Amino acid sequence: MHYPEEYKQYLLYFQAERDLFECHEIMEDKWKEDRQDHWLALIQLAVALYHHRQGNFPGAVRLLKKVIIAGEKRSDVFRSLGIDTAEWLRLLRRRLAVLEKGEPYTSFNLPFRDSKLEEEMIERSRTAGFSWGKPESSLDRALVYKHSLRDRSEVIQARETSLRKKRKEREAD
């Protein structure tokens, strides 16, 4: 089976590096490209877990419920991505119960039905210096708060440029 490279990068960030923020970044580009709901659900899963890791339980619960609904509606699509959908949905519901009880974050692994995909990802993670599926030993501040610690100067500059352009267009009208 052929899987998009962005999906494989997502898996590496998700299950080896444990960089949930990068999962969002990688998959957001893929989702913007083709607007497929399954990519959005994978984004929402990473963000839900990112919120859980930070202790934002309401945000994590809200997003995880959306992921569960998407998984139930499109289990065939997630199955085509090599995911064991029955086990995945069971794990998602169990994580939702953990969140609703306010229990602390623990690592989450995707269950696979495609052993060749998983073998490839294990090798990629080993090559990158990570252990596939290994629980996070400690919550690295740089990963937990990556969104607030990153350099956003390019984003800010792009927004300012867009705002100036819109103002000029309004003035011209």
trRosetta pair geometry for C-beta under 8 A, 3 or more apart (Angstrom, degrees):
i j d omega theta_ij theta_ji phi_ij phi_ji
1 80 7.7 -173 -156 -174 139 65
1 82 6.7 174 82 -67 147 101
1 114 6.2 -75 39 -130 136 145
1 116 7.5 144 33 71 88 124
1 117 7.1 -34 69 -55 112 112
3 7 5.0 -103 166 78 105 132
3 8 5.8 120 104 -51 117 94
3 81 6.8 85 -123 -146 114 66
3 82 6.8 -43 -74 -10 136 125
3 117 6.4 68 -15 -119 145 121
4 7 4.6 97 67 0 86 104
4 8 7.3 -156 98 -3 49 84
4 30 6.5 117 124 -132 151 132
5 8 5.5 -55 -152 38 39 112
5 9 6.3 41 150 -20 69 103
6 9 5.6 -52 -149 36 33 112
6 10 6.3 42 149 -24 65 102
6 26 5.4 168 -163 167 85 93
6 27 6.5 133 154 -96 111 49
6 29 6.6 -144 -128 80 140 101
6 30 4.1 169 112 -66 158 126
7 10 5.4 -48 -150 31 33 117
7 11 6.5 35 150 -20 64 102
7 27 7.7 66 -97 -102 54 91
7 30 7.1 101 -53 -117 70 171
7 42 7.9 -75 -126 -148 81 178
7 81 6.6 -133 -163 -148 145 110
8 11 5.6 -49 -149 33 35 113
8 12 6.5 38 151 -20 64 102
8 120 7.5 -54 -135 119 123 121
8 121 6.8 -153 -152 -91 83 93
8 124 7.2 116 170 -16 109 174
9 12 5.6 -52 -151 34 34 113
9 13 6.5 30 153 -13 66 104
9 26 4.9 -151 105 -150 117 150
10 13 5.9 -61 -151 41 29 107
10 14 5.8 25 154 -20 67 115
10 23 5.2 76 -150 -142 79 77
10 26 5.0 -163 -74 94 76 130
10 27 5.1 57 -96 -59 133 103
10 30 8.0 -65 -42 8 128 145
10 42 6.2 31 173 156 153 135
10 46 7.7 -109 -161 -57 100 139
11 14 5.5 -58 -138 41 28 112
11 15 5.7 -20 -179 20 68 113
11 16 7.8 55 134 -3 65 99
11 110 7.2 -84 -127 40 91 142
11 117 8.0 -130 -119 162 176 105
11 121 5.2 -70 128 -123 129 139
12 15 7.2 -69 -120 52 15 78
12 16 5.1 -36 -163 35 57 125
12 17 6.3 43 143 -3 73 105
12 121 6.4 -152 -76 -150 71 91
12 124 5.7 -81 -97 120 120 125
12 125 6.0 -177 -137 -79 82 81
12 128 6.7 82 -169 9 125 160
12 130 7.7 121 -172 54 82 145
13 16 7.4 -34 -69 53 8 81
13 17 5.0 -42 -132 55 46 118
13 18 7.7 -118 169 25 53 8
13 19 4.6 -75 -160 65 94 92
13 20 7.4 150 144 -81 103 22
13 22 4.4 -138 -138 91 146 110
13 23 4.7 -169 101 -65 125 75
13 26 6.5 167 6 4 146 141
14 17 8.0 50 15 51 18 79
14 18 7.5 30 180 -105 23 35
14 20 7.1 65 -113 -100 64 63
14 23 5.0 76 -70 -96 87 133
14 46 6.4 -100 -101 -96 101 104
14 110 6.8 36 125 -13 137 117
15 18 7.8 30 -139 -73 8 61
15 109 5.8 75 -128 -131 106 76
15 110 6.2 -86 -68 23 130 94
15 121 7.0 38 73 155 128 135
15 125 7.5 -82 100 -77 84 145
15 132 6.0 27 129 -158 103 70
15 133 5.6 -4 177 -72 103 57
16 121 7.3 -158 -38 167 123 93
16 124 7.6 -138 -21 100 165 87
16 125 3.5 -149 -118 -123 146 122
16 128 6.8 87 132 70 142 128
16 130 3.8 100 167 114 100 138
16 131 6.9 173 -144 75 77 28
16 132 5.1 -34 -90 -96 96 56
16 133 7.6 -15 -82 -17 60 43
16 134 7.9 53 -134 27 51 89
17 22 7.3 -10 95 52 138 139
17 125 7.8 -149 -36 -130 68 94
17 128 7.3 -58 -63 126 103 138
17 130 5.5 -90 -71 -91 58 158
18 107 6.6 -68 -115 -119 122 108
18 136 5.2 123 -150 -79 167 109
18 143 6.4 27 112 -165 92 156
19 22 4.2 25 123 21 117 116
19 23 6.8 160 100 -22 66 81
19 143 5.8 -116 -109 -129 64 103
19 146 7.2 72 -157 -55 88 163
20 23 5.2 -42 -152 24 41 121
20 24 6.9 45 151 -20 64 98
20 46 4.6 168 -163 -173 83 86
20 47 7.3 155 158 -77 111 29
20 49 5.4 -147 -118 90 147 104
20 50 4.1 -169 114 -71 135 94
20 53 7.0 168 18 4 148 144
20 143 7.3 90 20 176 82 97
21 24 5.7 -52 -162 31 36 113
21 25 6.6 33 145 -18 67 105
21 46 7.8 173 -66 155 15 117
21 50 6.3 103 -66 -116 66 140
21 143 7.3 -165 6 -159 108 59
21 146 4.0 -124 2 79 160 137
21 147 5.8 -165 -121 -54 129 79
22 25 5.2 -50 -144 37 42 114
22 26 6.0 41 158 -19 72 104
22 146 7.8 -63 -33 144 76 164
23 26 6.2 -58 -146 38 25 107
23 27 6.1 6 164 -2 63 116
23 42 7.4 -122 169 152 106 92
23 43 7.4 169 130 -118 86 48
23 46 3.6 -163 98 -118 130 152
24 27 6.4 -69 -141 47 21 98
24 28 5.8 29 161 -31 64 111
24 43 5.4 79 -129 -150 67 83
24 46 5.1 -156 -56 99 77 131
24 47 5.7 78 -91 -64 125 90
24 50 7.3 -28 -34 -23 129 151
25 28 5.9 -52 -143 27 23 114
25 29 7.1 23 158 -17 57 101
26 29 6.4 -62 -168 30 29 107
26 30 7.0 19 146 -11 64 108
27 30 5.3 -53 -150 39 45 113
27 31 6.0 47 151 -23 73 104
27 39 5.4 -179 -176 -173 96 88
27 42 5.1 -139 -142 99 158 111
27 43 4.7 -160 101 -71 124 84
27 46 7.1 152 25 7 138 141
28 31 5.6 -53 -143 38 31 112
28 32 6.3 34 156 -20 65 105
28 43 5.9 90 -70 -111 72 135
29 32 5.9 -53 -147 35 29 111
29 33 6.6 36 151 -27 61 105
30 33 5.6 -54 -156 28 32 118
30 34 7.1 -27 167 26 65 98
30 39 5.1 -146 105 -141 105 143
31 34 7.3 -91 -149 56 25 66
31 35 6.6 63 175 -100 66 31
31 36 6.8 -120 -126 50 64 65
31 39 3.9 -171 -82 113 85 124
31 40 5.4 106 -133 -65 139 68
31 43 6.2 -40 -29 -29 150 136
32 35 7.4 24 -140 -64 20 68
34 39 7.4 109 67 0 95 146
36 39 5.0 85 75 3 90 103
36 40 7.5 -164 99 -5 48 87
36 77 7.9 -172 172 -167 117 146
37 40 5.3 -55 -152 37 43 115
37 41 6.3 47 151 -23 72 101
37 70 6.0 -160 152 -138 107 115
37 74 6.4 164 92 -32 117 158
37 77 7.9 97 74 73 90 167
38 41 5.5 -46 -147 32 37 114
38 42 6.7 38 152 -18 64 100
38 70 7.0 156 -104 167 50 119
38 74 5.7 -132 -77 124 97 148
38 77 4.6 -134 -67 130 143 132
38 78 6.2 -173 -140 -69 120 71
38 81 7.0 179 161 -34 140 139
39 42 5.7 -53 -154 35 36 111
39 43 6.6 40 147 -20 65 101
40 43 5.5 -51 -152 34 36 115
40 44 6.3 35 151 -19 67 106
40 70 7.4 -156 87 -111 92 157
41 44 5.5 -52 -145 38 33 113
41 45 6.4 41 152 -25 64 100
41 66 7.2 -154 -117 129 75 86
41 67 5.1 118 -164 -127 87 68
41 70 3.7 -153 -93 106 132 156
41 71 6.7 154 -177 -51 147 72
41 74 7.5 -166 -12 56 154 129
41 78 7.8 -68 91 -78 144 115
42 45 5.5 -45 -147 29 34 115
42 46 6.7 33 155 -15 63 102
43 46 6.0 -60 -156 37 31 107
43 47 6.2 22 152 -13 68 111
44 47 5.7 -57 -141 43 32 108
44 48 6.0 40 156 -26 67 105
44 63 4.6 -166 -173 -171 92 100
44 64 7.7 176 145 -76 99 31
44 66 5.3 -87 177 90 159 119
44 67 5.0 -167 102 -66 113 94
44 70 7.6 124 49 9 139 146
45 48 5.7 -51 -145 33 28 113
45 49 6.5 21 158 -11 62 107
45 63 7.6 -176 -77 143 24 108
45 64 7.5 74 -116 -110 58 66
45 67 4.8 102 -74 -118 82 147
45 92 7.9 -77 -118 -110 108 112
46 49 6.0 -60 -151 41 29 107
46 50 6.1 35 149 -25 65 108
47 50 5.2 -49 -143 35 35 118
47 51 6.4 38 154 -20 65 100
47 59 8.0 -89 146 152 95 107
47 63 5.6 -123 92 -155 100 166
48 51 5.8 -53 -153 35 29 110
48 52 6.5 31 149 -20 63 105
48 59 7.6 -167 -121 129 55 73
48 60 4.7 96 -169 -150 70 65
48 61 7.9 141 -148 -28 106 13
48 63 3.8 -155 -77 94 96 117
48 64 4.3 126 -162 -59 151 79
48 67 6.4 -89 -7 -13 151 136
49 52 5.3 -48 -145 35 37 115
49 53 6.3 43 153 -24 65 102
49 60 7.2 90 -75 -134 20 109
49 105 7.4 104 -168 -143 71 115
49 108 5.6 -119 -110 23 136 133
50 53 5.7 -51 -151 32 29 114
50 54 6.7 18 152 -9 61 108
50 147 7.9 80 170 -22 138 121
51 54 5.8 -66 -152 43 33 105
51 56 3.9 -82 -167 75 90 109
51 57 7.6 167 140 -69 103 14
51 59 4.1 -136 -146 96 152 111
51 60 3.9 -164 93 -63 113 83
51 63 6.8 131 17 23 140 134
52 55 7.7 49 -177 -68 31 19
52 56 7.3 -87 -63 60 25 66
52 57 7.0 60 -113 -100 65 55
52 60 4.1 95 -60 -119 80 155
52 95 7.8 -62 -85 180 165 108
52 99 6.1 -87 -107 -100 114 106
52 105 4.7 132 132 -96 94 102
53 105 4.5 94 -97 -128 51 172
53 139 6.4 164 -170 -136 100 121
53 143 7.8 -65 154 121 155 95
53 144 5.4 -142 138 -125 113 84
54 144 5.9 138 -84 -179 76 91
54 145 7.2 106 -106 -81 112 70
55 105 7.9 -98 -64 -22 54 110
56 59 4.2 -2 140 34 115 119
56 60 6.0 135 96 -23 74 92
57 60 5.6 -59 -142 40 31 112
57 61 6.1 33 161 -22 68 106
57 99 5.6 157 -151 -172 87 84
57 100 8.0 138 180 -89 116 25
57 102 5.9 -34 -95 -110 160 68
58 61 5.8 -55 -145 35 29 111
58 62 6.3 30 158 -21 64 107
59 62 5.8 -53 -146 34 30 112
59 63 6.5 19 160 -9 64 110
60 63 6.2 -64 -148 43 27 103
60 64 5.9 25 159 -20 66 114
60 99 5.2 -146 108 -134 117 137
61 64 5.9 -60 -140 38 26 109
61 65 6.4 31 159 -23 63 104
61 96 6.7 91 -133 -145 73 79
61 99 5.0 176 -77 131 83 132
61 100 6.4 94 -111 -74 127 73
62 65 6.2 -58 -159 29 25 111
62 66 7.1 22 148 -15 59 106
63 66 5.6 -55 -157 34 39 113
63 67 6.5 40 148 -21 70 103
64 67 5.4 -48 -149 33 39 115
64 68 6.5 42 152 -21 67 101
64 92 6.5 175 -172 -170 96 91
64 95 6.3 -135 -148 105 145 109
64 96 5.2 -180 124 -88 132 89
64 99 6.5 153 24 8 155 160
65 68 5.7 -51 -149 33 33 112
65 69 6.5 34 152 -18 64 104
65 96 6.9 94 -72 -122 68 131
66 69 5.7 -53 -149 36 33 112
66 70 6.3 32 153 -17 66 106
67 70 5.7 -56 -148 39 31 111
67 71 6.1 33 153 -21 65 108
67 92 6.1 -142 109 -146 112 137
68 71 5.6 -55 -146 37 30 113
68 72 6.4 29 155 -18 64 105
68 89 6.7 96 -141 -142 78 81
68 92 5.1 172 -88 131 88 132
68 93 6.5 92 -120 -72 133 72
68 96 6.8 -11 -46 -48 142 143
69 72 5.9 -56 -149 36 29 109
69 73 6.2 21 157 -13 65 111
70 73 5.9 -60 -142 42 29 106
70 74 5.8 -24 175 29 68 112
71 74 6.9 -75 -124 60 18 75
71 75 6.1 52 169 -86 61 73
71 78 6.0 4 -131 -18 75 159
71 85 6.5 170 -173 -157 95 95
71 88 6.3 -144 -148 113 139 113
71 89 5.1 173 130 -88 133 92
71 92 6.4 152 18 13 161 163
72 75 6.5 -8 -143 -45 21 102
72 89 6.7 93 -72 -121 74 135
74 77 4.2 -19 167 26 106 118
74 78 6.3 106 113 -17 86 90
75 78 5.7 -58 -148 42 38 108
75 79 6.0 45 151 -25 69 106
75 85 4.2 112 -159 167 94 156
75 86 7.9 52 -156 -58 134 57
75 89 7.4 -33 -104 -44 113 130
76 79 5.5 -53 -147 35 30 116
76 80 6.5 31 152 -21 63 103
77 80 5.6 -53 -153 33 33 112
77 81 6.9 31 147 -17 62 103
78 81 5.4 -53 -154 35 40 113
78 83 4.6 -51 162 60 90 130
78 85 4.9 114 91 -95 116 107
78 88 6.7 -120 150 66 141 160
79 82 7.9 99 177 -32 34 8
79 83 6.4 -98 -92 66 31 73
79 84 7.9 46 -115 -117 74 22
79 85 5.0 -58 -64 -22 86 122
79 113 6.8 -5 -149 36 74 147
82 112 5.4 -5 146 -150 96 94
82 113 6.0 -163 -174 56 50 73
82 114 3.2 -67 -136 20 103 127
82 117 4.2 -11 -147 30 166 159
82 118 7.5 -176 160 -38 129 80
83 88 5.2 20 166 -47 116 148
83 110 5.9 -72 -119 178 103 111
83 111 6.8 85 -164 78 71 63
83 112 6.3 -68 -110 -110 40 50
83 113 6.6 36 116 7 15 95
84 87 4.2 20 113 31 116 116
84 88 6.0 153 84 -24 62 90
84 111 4.2 -59 49 119 115 107
84 112 6.2 68 -14 121 92 7
84 113 4.3 130 -75 -53 75 92
85 88 5.3 -54 -138 38 33 116
85 89 6.1 33 163 -19 67 103
85 113 8.0 -33 -7 -20 66 132
86 89 6.2 -55 -150 35 26 107
86 90 6.6 27 151 -18 61 107
87 90 5.5 -55 -150 36 34 114
87 91 6.3 33 153 -18 68 106
87 111 4.0 -47 104 70 130 162
88 91 5.8 -57 -149 38 30 109
88 92 6.2 31 152 -21 65 106
88 110 6.5 7 -109 -150 108 72
88 111 5.5 -144 -63 42 72 98
89 92 5.5 -50 -143 35 33 114
89 93 6.4 33 157 -18 65 104
90 93 6.0 -56 -150 36 29 109
90 94 6.4 29 151 -18 63 108
91 94 5.5 -54 -146 37 33 113
91 95 6.3 34 153 -20 66 104
91 108 7.1 130 157 -157 121 97
91 109 8.0 -94 -160 69 160 62
91 111 6.7 155 -14 -14 142 113
92 95 5.7 -53 -148 35 31 110
92 96 6.5 37 150 -23 64 102
93 96 5.5 -48 -149 32 34 116
93 97 6.7 37 151 -19 63 101
94 97 5.7 -51 -154 33 34 113
94 98 6.6 38 147 -20 64 103
95 98 5.4 -50 -151 34 38 116
95 99 6.4 39 150 -20 67 103
95 108 6.3 16 -92 -106 142 130
96 99 5.6 -53 -148 36 33 112
96 100 6.3 31 154 -19 66 107
97 100 5.7 -54 -143 37 31 110
97 101 6.5 26 156 -14 63 108
98 101 6.0 -65 -154 40 28 107
98 103 4.6 -80 -170 56 80 122
98 106 7.9 -83 -177 23 160 103
99 102 7.5 39 179 -72 34 28
99 103 7.4 -85 -70 44 23 79
105 139 7.3 84 77 -91 127 129
106 135 6.8 -33 -175 -144 87 117
107 134 7.8 -30 143 114 177 39
107 135 4.3 -168 22 -133 136 66
107 136 4.9 153 -65 0 111 85
109 133 5.1 40 -118 -134 137 88
112 115 7.0 136 118 -82 116 38
112 117 6.1 -150 -158 80 136 109
112 118 4.3 169 72 -60 161 119
114 117 4.0 49 105 12 117 114
114 118 6.6 154 93 -12 65 85
115 118 5.5 -56 -146 42 37 111
115 119 6.0 42 154 -24 69 104
116 119 5.6 -50 -144 36 31 113
116 120 6.4 34 154 -19 63 104
117 120 5.8 -56 -152 36 30 111
117 121 6.3 25 153 -16 65 108
118 121 5.6 -56 -145 39 33 110
118 122 6.3 40 153 -25 66 102
118 132 7.9 124 -174 166 78 146
119 122 5.6 -49 -147 31 31 114
119 123 6.6 29 154 -16 63 104
120 123 5.8 -58 -154 37 31 109
120 124 6.3 31 151 -18 66 107
121 124 5.5 -49 -142 38 35 113
121 125 6.2 36 157 -20 66 104
121 132 6.1 118 123 -123 88 133
122 125 6.0 -56 -149 36 27 108
122 126 6.4 29 152 -20 63 107
122 132 4.4 -93 -113 7 65 160
123 126 5.6 -53 -147 35 32 112
123 127 6.3 33 154 -19 65 106
124 127 5.7 -55 -148 37 31 113
124 128 6.3 22 155 -12 65 110
125 128 5.7 -61 -145 44 32 107
125 130 4.4 -80 -173 80 90 97
125 131 6.7 63 140 -170 124 4
125 132 4.2 146 48 -64 155 86
126 129 7.8 52 178 -65 28 17
126 130 7.5 -99 -72 64 24 54
126 131 7.7 47 -89 -103 66 45
126 132 7.3 -46 -42 -19 77 102
130 134 7.7 -155 170 32 77 117
131 134 3.7 40 100 -16 117 136
134 137 8.0 -13 144 -41 108 88
136 139 6.5 63 137 -84 135 54
136 140 7.6 -118 -163 -2 118 89
139 143 7.3 -130 -172 72 61 106
139 144 5.2 51 167 -61 103 130
140 143 4.3 66 78 13 103 107
140 144 6.6 174 84 -13 49 88
141 144 5.6 -55 -134 40 32 110
141 145 5.9 -15 179 23 69 109
141 149 7.9 103 139 -54 86 154
142 145 7.3 -69 -127 57 16 76
142 146 6.3 52 160 -86 55 80
142 149 6.3 -112 -134 87 61 160
143 146 5.8 -10 -143 -43 28 112
145 148 5.0 -48 175 47 95 105
145 149 5.3 89 112 -22 92 110
146 149 5.8 -72 -135 46 29 103
146 150 6.0 38 169 -39 70 106
147 150 6.7 -46 -143 13 20 111
151 154 7.5 65 124 2 94 89
152 155 4.7 -51 -171 43 81 117
152 156 5.6 85 128 -26 90 99
153 156 5.7 -56 -144 39 31 111
153 157 6.1 32 157 -20 66 108
154 157 5.8 -55 -145 38 29 110
154 158 6.3 30 156 -20 64 106
155 158 5.8 -54 -148 35 29 111
155 159 6.5 29 154 -18 63 106
156 159 5.8 -56 -150 36 30 111
156 160 6.4 30 153 -18 65 107
157 160 5.7 -55 -147 37 32 111
157 161 6.3 34 154 -20 65 106
158 161 5.7 -53 -147 36 31 113
158 162 6.3 31 154 -18 64 107
159 162 5.7 -55 -148 37 31 112
159 163 6.3 33 153 -20 65 107
160 163 5.6 -53 -146 36 31 113
160 164 6.4 33 155 -19 65 104
161 164 5.8 -53 -149 35 30 111
161 165 6.4 32 152 -20 63 107
162 165 5.6 -54 -149 35 31 114
162 166 6.4 31 153 -19 65 105
163 166 5.8 -53 -148 36 31 111
163 167 6.4 33 153 -21 64 105
164 167 5.7 -54 -150 34 32 113
164 168 6.5 32 153 -18 65 105
165 168 5.9 -55 -152 36 30 111
165 169 6.5 31 151 -19 64 106
166 169 5.6 -53 -148 36 33 113
166 170 6.4 34 153 -20 65 104
167 170 5.7 -54 -150 35 32 111
167 171 6.3 31 153 -19 65 107
168 171 5.6 -55 -146 37 32 112
168 172 6.3 33 154 -22 65 107
169 172 5.7 -56 -149 34 30 113
169 173 6.8 33 153 -25 62 102
170 173 5.9 -54 -156 25 33 111
